[in-house]
Amino acid sequence: MKKFLPGDLVTRQAAICAHALTEPSFLSPEARIGIGRDFDPTQIPINGHRHPVHGNMCGWYIWSGEELSPDADYFEVICYKHLVNENWDWVIYLALPAGWRFLSAPGYEDIWYDAELLND
C-alpha cells in the first residue's frame, strides 16, 4: 500500500476532482465520516457517497463489499485523519464534494455525480 504524504494526498485529491470537473471540498483531519461497522478493506469493492454536511458529520459514508446494509445503525463514526493514517488508496476520493460517489477495486475505479444524494 502506498504511503501518502500530506501534500501528495492533497495533490492526488485535487487531480481526482479536476478529472471529475468539480471543485475539491477538502476535509479537515477531524472531519467525521460514517464507515460500515463491518468494514473490511479486503472486501471489495470499496464504496462511498457524500451527502451534504449534517450535524457533526462531513457527509461521507464508506462501506466495503457489493451491498450496502439497510440497517439504520450500520455506520460508525471515524475521523478522517484515522482513515488517512491507514494509507488506503481510496482516500484520494474524499475531496469530492457532496453529491459524488465512488467505487474502487484493484484495477478499477468509478466516480460519478448523483444529485439524489443532495435531497436526503
OpenMM code with the backbone's topology and positions (N, CA, C; nanometers):
from openmm import Vec3, app, unit

residues = "MET LYS LYS PHE LEU PRO GLY ASP LEU VAL THR ARG GLN ALA ALA ILE CYS ALA HIS ALA LEU THR GLU PRO SER PHE LEU SER PRO GLU ALA ARG ILE GLY ILE GLY ARG ASP PHE ASP PRO THR GLN ILE PRO ILE ASN GLY HIS ARG HIS PRO VAL HIS GLY ASN MET CYS GLY TRP TYR ILE TRP SER GLY GLU GLU LEU SER PRO ASP ALA ASP TYR PHE GLU VAL ILE CYS TYR LYS HIS LEU VAL ASN GLU ASN TRP ASP TRP VAL ILE TYR LEU ALA LEU PRO ALA GLY TRP ARG PHE LEU SER ALA PRO GLY TYR GLU ASP ILE TRP TYR ASP ALA GLU LEU LEU ASN ASP".split()
positions = [
    Vec3(0.0844, -0.1185, 0.0000),
    Vec3(0.0000, 0.0000, 0.0000),
    Vec3(0.0880, 0.1235, 0.0000),
    Vec3(0.0520, 0.2209, -0.0799),
    Vec3(0.1308, 0.3429, -0.0917),
    Vec3(0.1132, 0.4304, 0.0318),
    Vec3(0.2232, 0.4798, 0.0837),
    Vec3(0.2200, 0.5741, 0.1960),
    Vec3(0.1989, 0.7135, 0.1395),
    Vec3(0.0927, 0.7802, 0.1834),
    Vec3(0.0642, 0.9152, 0.1367),
    Vec3(0.1353, 1.0166, 0.2235),
    Vec3(0.2005, 1.1090, 0.1612),
    Vec3(0.2499, 1.2259, 0.2302),
    Vec3(0.1391, 1.3293, 0.2215),
    Vec3(0.1214, 1.4144, 0.3225),
    Vec3(0.0079, 1.5073, 0.3191),
    Vec3(-0.0034, 1.5884, 0.1908),
    Vec3(0.1042, 1.6453, 0.1418),
    Vec3(0.0989, 1.7224, 0.0179),
    Vec3(0.0638, 1.6375, -0.1018),
    Vec3(0.1165, 1.5144, -0.1052),
    Vec3(0.0878, 1.4217, -0.2139),
    Vec3(-0.0607, 1.3866, -0.2153),
    Vec3(-0.1191, 1.3650, -0.1000),
    Vec3(-0.2606, 1.3305, -0.0921),
    Vec3(-0.3460, 1.4465, -0.1428),
    Vec3(-0.3152, 1.5672, -0.1024),
    Vec3(-0.3899, 1.6842, -0.1481),
    Vec3(-0.3784, 1.6973, -0.3004),
    Vec3(-0.2604, 1.6778, -0.3536),
    Vec3(-0.2400, 1.6844, -0.4988),
    Vec3(-0.3231, 1.5778, -0.5698),
    Vec3(-0.3222, 1.4572, -0.5175),
    Vec3(-0.3981, 1.3480, -0.5803),
    Vec3(-0.5486, 1.3711, -0.5687),
    Vec3(-0.5937, 1.4247, -0.4538),
    Vec3(-0.7361, 1.4545, -0.4385),
    Vec3(-0.7788, 1.5650, -0.5359),
    Vec3(-0.6965, 1.6675, -0.5489),
    Vec3(-0.7273, 1.7760, -0.6430),
    Vec3(-0.7337, 1.7232, -0.7863),
    Vec3(-0.6462, 1.6295, -0.8210),
    Vec3(-0.6459, 1.5720, -0.9557),
    Vec3(-0.7736, 1.4921, -0.9815),
    Vec3(-0.8204, 1.4175, -0.8820),
    Vec3(-0.9464, 1.3426, -0.8955),
    Vec3(-1.0604, 1.4392, -0.9218),
    Vec3(-1.0665, 1.5482, -0.8468),
    Vec3(-1.1725, 1.6474, -0.8643),
    Vec3(-1.1624, 1.7153, -1.0006),
    Vec3(-1.0420, 1.7466, -1.0451),
    Vec3(-1.0235, 1.8072, -1.1775),
    Vec3(-1.0716, 1.7118, -1.2860),
    Vec3(-1.0406, 1.5843, -1.2704),
    Vec3(-1.0859, 1.4830, -1.3666),
    Vec3(-1.2389, 1.4780, -1.3711),
    Vec3(-1.3028, 1.4966, -1.2553),
    Vec3(-1.4496, 1.4943, -1.2465),
    Vec3(-1.5112, 1.6301, -1.2813),
    Vec3(-1.4271, 1.7285, -1.3124),
    Vec3(-1.4721, 1.8639, -1.3461),
    Vec3(-1.5515, 1.9272, -1.2319),
    Vec3(-1.5013, 1.9094, -1.1095),
    Vec3(-1.5643, 1.9684, -0.9927),
    Vec3(-1.4571, 2.0273, -0.9018),
    Vec3(-1.4958, 2.1208, -0.8188),
    Vec3(-1.4042, 2.1821, -0.7230),
    Vec3(-1.3881, 2.0911, -0.6016),
    Vec3(-1.2671, 2.0770, -0.5495),
    Vec3(-1.2479, 1.9935, -0.4308),
    Vec3(-1.3124, 2.0556, -0.3074),
    Vec3(-1.3560, 1.9682, -0.2206),
    Vec3(-1.4086, 2.0065, -0.0902),
    Vec3(-1.3268, 1.9272, 0.0127),
    Vec3(-1.2082, 1.9800, 0.0420),
    Vec3(-1.1134, 1.9097, 0.1288),
    Vec3(-1.1680, 1.8962, 0.2710),
    Vec3(-1.1303, 1.7887, 0.3351),
    Vec3(-1.1728, 1.7613, 0.4724),
    Vec3(-1.0671, 1.8053, 0.5719),
    Vec3(-1.1110, 1.8465, 0.6881),
    Vec3(-1.0178, 1.8718, 0.7979),
    Vec3(-0.9806, 1.7373, 0.8587),
    Vec3(-0.8676, 1.7280, 0.9261),
    Vec3(-0.8287, 1.6000, 0.9875),
    Vec3(-0.9342, 1.5458, 1.0836),
    Vec3(-1.0103, 1.6347, 1.1476),
    Vec3(-1.1100, 1.5920, 1.2458),
    Vec3(-1.2471, 1.5664, 1.1847),
    Vec3(-1.2607, 1.5795, 1.0540),
    Vec3(-1.3903, 1.5560, 0.9892),
    Vec3(-1.4408, 1.4174, 1.0259),
    Vec3(-1.5692, 1.4088, 1.0542),
    Vec3(-1.6311, 1.2825, 1.0969),
    Vec3(-1.6986, 1.2157, 0.9776),
    Vec3(-1.6649, 1.0885, 0.9575),
    Vec3(-1.7095, 1.0090, 0.8438),
    Vec3(-1.7816, 0.8859, 0.8964),
    Vec3(-1.8878, 0.8460, 0.8275),
    Vec3(-1.9546, 0.7210, 0.8597),
    Vec3(-1.8872, 0.6070, 0.7858),
    Vec3(-1.8547, 0.5014, 0.8594),
    Vec3(-1.7919, 0.3839, 0.7973),
    Vec3(-1.8684, 0.2599, 0.8423),
    Vec3(-1.8925, 0.1690, 0.7494),
    Vec3(-1.9685, 0.0486, 0.7801),
    Vec3(-1.9101, -0.0245, 0.8995),
    Vec3(-1.9955, -0.0693, 0.9903),
    Vec3(-1.9468, -0.1338, 1.1131),
    Vec3(-1.8701, -0.2627, 1.0846),
    Vec3(-1.8934, -0.3236, 0.9681),
    Vec3(-1.8199, -0.4448, 0.9308),
    Vec3(-1.7183, -0.4161, 0.8198),
    Vec3(-1.6752, -0.2894, 0.8091),
    Vec3(-1.5821, -0.2516, 0.7026),
    Vec3(-1.4583, -0.3407, 0.7054),
    Vec3(-1.4229, -0.3894, 0.5880),
    Vec3(-1.3050, -0.4753, 0.5713),
    Vec3(-1.2377, -0.4336, 0.4410),
    Vec3(-1.1182, -0.3745, 0.4482),
    Vec3(-1.0539, -0.3262, 0.3253),
    Vec3(-1.0208, -0.4359, 0.2250),
    Vec3(-1.0266, -0.5620, 0.2670),
    Vec3(-1.0026, -0.6712, 0.1724),
    Vec3(-1.1317, -0.7154, 0.1038),
    Vec3(-1.2447, -0.6675, 0.1529),
    Vec3(-1.3752, -0.6988, 0.0937),
    Vec3(-1.4053, -0.5923, -0.0117),
    Vec3(-1.3857, -0.6273, -0.1385),
    Vec3(-1.4001, -0.5279, -0.2438),
    Vec3(-1.5351, -0.5436, -0.3140),
    Vec3(-1.5828, -0.4372, -0.3740),
    Vec3(-1.5229, -0.3056, -0.3877),
    Vec3(-1.5427, -0.2213, -0.2616),
    Vec3(-1.4702, -0.1107, -0.2572),
    Vec3(-1.4906, -0.0091, -0.1545),
    Vec3(-1.5823, 0.0959, -0.2170),
    Vec3(-1.6880, 0.1304, -0.1460),
    Vec3(-1.7885, 0.2245, -0.1946),
    Vec3(-1.7959, 0.3450, -0.1023),
    Vec3(-1.8290, 0.4584, -0.1597),
    Vec3(-1.8525, 0.5761, -0.0784),
    Vec3(-1.9464, 0.6722, -0.1478),
    Vec3(-2.0245, 0.7417, -0.0683),
    Vec3(-2.1055, 0.8501, -0.1222),
    Vec3(-2.1098, 0.9632, -0.0206),
    Vec3(-2.1228, 1.0849, -0.0750),
    Vec3(-2.1169, 1.2029, 0.0113),
    Vec3(-2.2468, 1.2830, 0.0041),
    Vec3(-2.3119, 1.2902, 0.1174),
    Vec3(-2.4296, 1.3745, 0.1364),
    Vec3(-2.3823, 1.5134, 0.1782),
    Vec3(-2.4715, 1.6117, 0.1819),
    Vec3(-2.4340, 1.7414, 0.2389),
    Vec3(-2.3964, 1.7261, 0.3866),
    Vec3(-2.3177, 1.8192, 0.4359),
    Vec3(-2.2816, 1.8219, 0.5783),
    Vec3(-2.4106, 1.8231, 0.6593),
    Vec3(-2.4142, 1.7420, 0.7654),
    Vec3(-2.5300, 1.7427, 0.8550),
    Vec3(-2.4817, 1.7130, 0.9969),
    Vec3(-2.5294, 1.7938, 1.0892),
    Vec3(-2.4835, 1.7786, 1.2271),
    Vec3(-2.3325, 1.7919, 1.2320),
    Vec3(-2.2680, 1.6956, 1.2960),
    Vec3(-2.1220, 1.6989, 1.3053),
    Vec3(-2.0559, 1.6051, 1.2034),
    Vec3(-2.1310, 1.5618, 1.1034),
    Vec3(-2.0792, 1.4697, 1.0014),
    Vec3(-2.0478, 1.5454, 0.8725),
    Vec3(-1.9379, 1.5060, 0.8050),
    Vec3(-1.8966, 1.5729, 0.6814),
    Vec3(-1.9763, 1.5272, 0.5602),
    Vec3(-2.0553, 1.4219, 0.5746),
    Vec3(-2.1388, 1.3736, 0.4655),
    Vec3(-2.0923, 1.2450, 0.4001),
    Vec3(-1.9660, 1.2034, 0.4234),
    Vec3(-1.9147, 1.0805, 0.3619),
    Vec3(-1.9605, 0.9573, 0.4390),
    Vec3(-2.0011, 0.8551, 0.3623),
    Vec3(-2.0340, 0.7232, 0.4167),
    Vec3(-1.9610, 0.6212, 0.3306),
    Vec3(-1.8854, 0.5343, 0.3957),
    Vec3(-1.7975, 0.4383, 0.3280),
    Vec3(-1.8364, 0.2973, 0.3718),
    Vec3(-1.8381, 0.2028, 0.2777),
    Vec3(-1.8619, 0.0627, 0.3109),
    Vec3(-1.7858, -0.0256, 0.2142),
    Vec3(-1.7703, -0.1503, 0.2518),
    Vec3(-1.6986, -0.2462, 0.1669),
    Vec3(-1.7961, -0.3541, 0.1203),
    Vec3(-1.7664, -0.4101, 0.0045),
    Vec3(-1.8484, -0.5171, -0.0499),
    Vec3(-1.9510, -0.4676, -0.1505),
    Vec3(-2.0252, -0.5618, -0.2024),
    Vec3(-2.1216, -0.5341, -0.3092),
    Vec3(-2.2468, -0.4621, -0.2611),
    Vec3(-2.2934, -0.4926, -0.1421),
    Vec3(-2.4225, -0.4425, -0.0953),
    Vec3(-2.4080, -0.3492, 0.0240),
    Vec3(-2.4891, -0.2445, 0.0257),
    Vec3(-2.4981, -0.1539, 0.1388),
    Vec3(-2.6039, -0.2087, 0.2340),
    Vec3(-2.5671, -0.2259, 0.3594),
    Vec3(-2.6609, -0.2774, 0.4586),
    Vec3(-2.7774, -0.1809, 0.4774),
    Vec3(-2.8999, -0.2326, 0.4894),
    Vec3(-3.0153, -0.1465, 0.5140),
    Vec3(-3.0330, -0.1094, 0.6622),
    Vec3(-2.9504, -0.1652, 0.7509),
    Vec3(-2.9633, -0.1389, 0.8940),
    Vec3(-2.9463, 0.0095, 0.9245),
    Vec3(-3.0368, 0.0651, 1.0018),
    Vec3(-3.0325, 0.2079, 1.0368),
    Vec3(-2.9068, 0.2438, 1.1157),
    Vec3(-2.8524, 0.1492, 1.1899),
    Vec3(-2.7327, 0.1761, 1.2718),
    Vec3(-2.6066, 0.1132, 1.2115),
    Vec3(-2.6041, 0.0990, 1.0808),
    Vec3(-2.4933, 0.0320, 1.0135),
    Vec3(-2.3619, 0.1089, 1.0200),
    Vec3(-2.3672, 0.2406, 1.0199),
    Vec3(-2.2451, 0.3196, 1.0143),
    Vec3(-2.1963, 0.3610, 1.1525),
    Vec3(-2.0651, 0.3505, 1.1704),
    Vec3(-1.9965, 0.4016, 1.2889),
    Vec3(-1.9191, 0.5255, 1.2465),
    Vec3(-1.8798, 0.6058, 1.3428),
    Vec3(-1.8097, 0.7309, 1.3129),
    Vec3(-1.6592, 0.7126, 1.3283),
    Vec3(-1.5848, 0.7669, 1.2319),
    Vec3(-1.4395, 0.7662, 1.2370),
    Vec3(-1.3908, 0.9019, 1.1872),
    Vec3(-1.2804, 0.9484, 1.2403),
    Vec3(-1.2214, 1.0746, 1.1947),
    Vec3(-1.1407, 1.0510, 1.0675),
    Vec3(-1.1471, 1.1473, 0.9800),
    Vec3(-1.0742, 1.1414, 0.8535),
    Vec3(-0.9261, 1.1106, 0.8744),
    Vec3(-0.8643, 1.1730, 0.9748),
    Vec3(-0.7206, 1.1525, 0.9955),
    Vec3(-0.6880, 1.0051, 1.0199),
    Vec3(-0.7795, 0.9306, 1.0802),
    Vec3(-0.7547, 0.7880, 1.1039),
    Vec3(-0.7602, 0.7090, 0.9726),
    Vec3(-0.8470, 0.7497, 0.8821),
    Vec3(-0.8513, 0.6846, 0.7507),
    Vec3(-0.7233, 0.7111, 0.6734),
    Vec3(-0.6754, 0.8355, 0.6776),
    Vec3(-0.5513, 0.8706, 0.6088),
    Vec3(-0.4355, 0.7907, 0.6669),
    Vec3(-0.4328, 0.7756, 0.7991),
    Vec3(-0.3242, 0.7004, 0.8641),
    Vec3(-0.3205, 0.5543, 0.8229),
    Vec3(-0.4327, 0.5002, 0.7777),
    Vec3(-0.4365, 0.3604, 0.7320),
    Vec3(-0.3741, 0.3433, 0.5941),
    Vec3(-0.3506, 0.4549, 0.5241),
    Vec3(-0.2874, 0.4524, 0.3909),
    Vec3(-0.3694, 0.3790, 0.2854),
    Vec3(-0.5011, 0.3820, 0.2970),
    Vec3(-0.5851, 0.3191, 0.1965),
    Vec3(-0.5885, 0.4058, 0.0715),
    Vec3(-0.5733, 0.3450, -0.0440),
    Vec3(-0.5688, 0.4184, -0.1707),
    Vec3(-0.6949, 0.4994, -0.1969),
    Vec3(-0.8088, 0.4522, -0.1558),
    Vec3(-0.9348, 0.5173, -0.1891),
    Vec3(-0.9579, 0.6504, -0.1165),
    Vec3(-0.8732, 0.6892, -0.0232),
    Vec3(-0.8906, 0.8209, 0.0410),
    Vec3(-0.8698, 0.9342, -0.0589),
    Vec3(-0.8142, 0.9045, -0.1762),
    Vec3(-0.7977, 1.0085, -0.2785),
    Vec3(-0.9317, 1.0630, -0.3264),
    Vec3(-1.0418, 0.9917, -0.3044),
    Vec3(-1.1734, 1.0361, -0.3496),
    Vec3(-1.2428, 1.1288, -0.2494),
    Vec3(-1.1907, 1.1418, -0.1306),
    Vec3(-1.2634, 1.2079, -0.0227),
    Vec3(-1.2615, 1.3604, -0.0271),
    Vec3(-1.2088, 1.4199, -0.1330),
    Vec3(-1.2237, 1.5646, -0.1531),
    Vec3(-1.3365, 1.5941, -0.2512),
    Vec3(-1.3975, 1.4899, -0.3085),
    Vec3(-1.5138, 1.5130, -0.3939),
    Vec3(-1.6248, 1.5750, -0.3088),
    Vec3(-1.6962, 1.6732, -0.3620),
    Vec3(-1.7994, 1.7403, -0.2820),
    Vec3(-1.9271, 1.6573, -0.2688),
    Vec3(-2.0195, 1.7102, -0.1900),
    Vec3(-2.1491, 1.6446, -0.1715),
    Vec3(-2.2128, 1.6169, -0.3073),
    Vec3(-2.2764, 1.5010, -0.3167),
    Vec3(-2.3407, 1.4593, -0.4405),
    Vec3(-2.2580, 1.3609, -0.5215),
    Vec3(-2.1378, 1.3321, -0.4770),
    Vec3(-2.0497, 1.2418, -0.5524),
    Vec3(-2.0401, 1.1049, -0.4862),
    Vec3(-2.0152, 1.0062, -0.5697),
    Vec3(-1.9962, 0.8665, -0.5273),
    Vec3(-1.8655, 0.8148, -0.5864),
    Vec3(-1.8138, 0.7099, -0.5242),
    Vec3(-1.7013, 0.6375, -0.5837),
    Vec3(-1.7166, 0.4891, -0.5573),
    Vec3(-1.6538, 0.4106, -0.6424),
    Vec3(-1.6412, 0.2669, -0.6266),
    Vec3(-1.4979, 0.2344, -0.6650),
    Vec3(-1.4260, 0.1661, -0.5776),
    Vec3(-1.2848, 0.1379, -0.6002),
    Vec3(-1.2555, -0.0095, -0.5758),
    Vec3(-1.1841, -0.0691, -0.6695),
    Vec3(-1.1381, -0.2069, -0.6582),
    Vec3(-1.0038, -0.2146, -0.7299),
    Vec3(-0.9225, -0.3137, -0.7002),
    Vec3(-0.7928, -0.3230, -0.7684),
    Vec3(-0.8103, -0.3194, -0.9206),
    Vec3(-0.7450, -0.2231, -0.9841),
    Vec3(-0.7507, -0.2094, -1.1289),
    Vec3(-0.8788, -0.1467, -1.1814),
    Vec3(-0.9660, -0.0965, -1.0929),
    Vec3(-1.0929, -0.0390, -1.1364),
    Vec3(-1.1319, 0.0764, -1.0457),
    Vec3(-1.1816, 0.1840, -1.1066),
    Vec3(-1.2391, 0.2935, -1.0293),
    Vec3(-1.3537, 0.3536, -1.1068),
    Vec3(-1.4512, 0.4022, -1.0345),
    Vec3(-1.5616, 0.4738, -1.0945),
    Vec3(-1.5997, 0.5859, -0.9993),
    Vec3(-1.6162, 0.7056, -1.0526),
    Vec3(-1.6658, 0.8186, -0.9756),
    Vec3(-1.7784, 0.8801, -1.0566),
    Vec3(-1.8862, 0.9177, -0.9886),
    Vec3(-1.9980, 0.9769, -1.0590),
    Vec3(-2.0788, 1.0655, -0.9657),
    Vec3(-2.1498, 1.1585, -1.0295),
    Vec3(-2.2343, 1.2522, -0.9566),
    Vec3(-2.3739, 1.1927, -0.9459),
    Vec3(-2.4330, 1.2045, -0.8272),
    Vec3(-2.5669, 1.1526, -0.8006),
    Vec3(-2.6444, 1.2616, -0.7263),
    Vec3(-2.7235, 1.3386, -0.7991),
    Vec3(-2.7967, 1.4505, -0.7403),
    Vec3(-2.8919, 1.4071, -0.6295),
    Vec3(-2.9351, 1.2805, -0.6298),
    Vec3(-3.0251, 1.2302, -0.5258),
    Vec3(-2.9616, 1.2400, -0.3867),
    Vec3(-2.8293, 1.2359, -0.3800),
    Vec3(-2.7616, 1.2453, -0.2508),
    Vec3(-2.7828, 1.3823, -0.1862),
    Vec3(-2.8153, 1.4814, -0.2659),
    Vec3(-2.8355, 1.6157, -0.2133),
    Vec3(-2.9751, 1.6350, -0.1542),
    Vec3(-3.0637, 1.5403, -0.1800),
    Vec3(-3.2030, 1.5504, -0.1349),
    Vec3(-3.2303, 1.4773, -0.0047),
    Vec3(-3.1335, 1.4112, 0.0498),
    Vec3(-3.1558, 1.3324, 0.1725),
    Vec3(-3.1455, 1.4177, 0.2964),
] * unit.nanometer
topology = app.Topology()
chain = topology.addChain("A")
for resn in residues:
    res = topology.addResidue(resn, chain)
    for name in ("N", "CA", "C"):
        topology.addAtom(name, app.Element.getBySymbol(name[0]), res)
